[in-house]
Amino acid sequence: MTALPRRTRVGALALTAVLATALAACGDDETTSEVADPADSSTAPSDPATSASPTEETSAPAAQVTVPVYFVGDTPQGPRLFREFRQVPADNPLDEAVALMTAGDALDPDYRTAYPGGSFASVTYADGGFSVELADDGWRTPAEQGASDEATLAVQQLVYTVQGVQQDRAPVTVSLGGSPTTLFGVDTAGGVQAADELDTLGLVSVTSPEEGATVPDTFTASGVASSFEATVPWEIRQGEQVVLDGFATAEGWMDKLYPWESDVDVSGLAPGEYTFVAMTDDPSGGAEGAGPTEDTKTIVVE
């Protein structure tokens, strides 16, 4: 299976957004709701834009729900999953989120999908498990042919997305014609669970600011990370030049990804477009390991 090639943001400039156990609900006057992602403890952006609008003045806005969708990005450890929070119709969030995932419809151009194109026929959740029906046998590589690392990541991209939408770490079974089958050579008959996040997810990610956000003079940056001694350095760059830097202290490190946040004061910067970069700490200066992981978001200072 060959993923669509795209430039990745890790270690470079780029354009987007988004593991959470609790997300703040929207205000009482909004039709948008948010769901928690069982993979982490960060929060979704607090003011997501509504993607649906009334077709008539008398019609009510279509209900939307904010869900996590996982995409692939490159890191020093190889391809890993990164999350974006996206709005989808509330009446069918599983199918809608998975459709974004398989299409590679990421807001961040550094992100892509591990799927070669196409979609699943259906995604359902019942009796404590997910059932994903293949549209045809194009993705059903026989198990005896083995599964590549990319194939395994594609399956995890599906697992993390549906579990995040449903807020349940229930097993995922892929079927064809109603019978459990393989997905890119990965046997799903027994139900596939989420793999260890430290082996699957990018070791740092930015939840806020979102990609392309216009930021006030002072804003709170946040995300999740597993970084040395819980230190999460951040920078604001203009081109290749670092114009502001600081660090956040995450709630923990080593065993999983932990939430981090930091207040950022950009009142001294000239109006324009910048890149906010969060990274894992690398006290060895690149002498040990693969080097720091980065996640970047384009921001606009007015």
Secondary structure, 3 states (H helix, E strand, C coil): CCCCCCCCCCCCCCCCCCCCCCCCCCCCCCCEEECCCCCCCCCCCCCCCCCCCCCCCCCCCCCEEEEEEEEEECCCCCCEEEEEEEEEECCCHHHHHHHHHHHCCCCCCCCECCCCCCCEEEEEEECCEEEEEECCHHHCCCHHHCCCHHHHHHHHHHHHHHHHHHCCCCCEEEEECCEECEECCEECCCCECCCCHHHHECCEEEEECCCCEEECCEEEEEEEECCHHHEEEEEEEECCEEEEEEEEECCCCCCCCEEEEEEEECCCCCCEEEEEEEECCCCCCCCCCCCCCEEEEEEEEC
